[in-house]
Amino acid sequence: MIDCDLRRPNLHNIFKLDNTQGLSNVISKMVDFDDCVHRDVLTNLDVITAGTVPPNPSELMCSASFNALVDRLSQEYDYIIIDTPPLGVVADALLLKNLIAGFVVIIRERSTTHGDLRNLLESVKMADLKILGLIEVGSTLSQKKSKRSYYYYQYY
């Protein structure tokens, strides 16, 4: 479980990094890229937090500034991982279609339903996107060993 410190809303939830300046601020050209990159958060892992919540996130993701940033990141890094809102909640992730190799889908044990997966697969298929893999979270090894039922998933 991730402990979200609600008293410090300007901290990134996972890495506990300052989130007052980040991706949204770089794209809107309010700050310089180098001022927002948290270098070597873990060995060989640099992080850019989301930054302040913009009034127009979809417009920022479709901007020339965002495309230029992705080009710069592609020259500097071997892998770029973009954490987006869930596909079923907002369509922002679909806007990245031409910039990414595909999606890695996170499935939460006892939260993600078969209907959620079916809707996700339909959206991905309609947008002609690739799913690179699935990651299950929220389950411990002991929970997996004690399961007595099996689930059937249909892949397209």
Disulfide bonds with the S-S distance in Angstrom:
none
